[in-house]
Amino acid sequence: MQTLVLAGGCFWCLDAVYRVLRGVEDVVSGYVGGATANPSYEQVCTGMTGHAEAVAVTFDPEVIPADVILDVFFTLHDPTQLNRQGADVGTQYRSAMFYADAEQEQLFRDALGRAATYWEGAIVTTLEPLGTFYRAEEYHQDFFAKNPNQGYCLAVAQPKVNKVRASYASYVIAA
């Protein structure tokens, strides 16, 4: 198993998308990249902790390659928006990849290179050392599945899930 920690806007969307892919064994929503120990959602939302909303995606690279996990990441959010995704604004919504070691850092650099070929404008995704990943509160875990009729899920998360289902159909879990 391999785990990648990625931030690209609200973690509810990333969580929802990665859960539909074959080979993804676990997705944990959490906070990473800041200075506050054990931050709460309310603290992270202030933008004062330095943390980003992120997901730790654990997957079997024999079933779904790391390159696909990262290409999905660049499909499901707009990496040209600085410190925001749509109406979600603040450093907690930044586009970032958190590397655990030099091998992951290179994997992320390669993914950035691929993404640059199909996005217009400068990609602002940051590469940051992993540090401590703090698991978000339980109600944030698998939020989309637990709240499919919630407004944000319908308006923002569902279209992203649909886009990835269409673009990566060979990796999608059969319904």
Helices and strands as residue ranges (DSSP letters): E 2-8, H 11-18, E 24-32, H 41-45, E 52-59, H 66-76, E 84-85, E 88-89, G 91-93, E 95-99, H 102-116, E 126-129, E 134-135, G 138-140, H 143-146, H 151-152, I 153-157, H 158-167, G 169-171
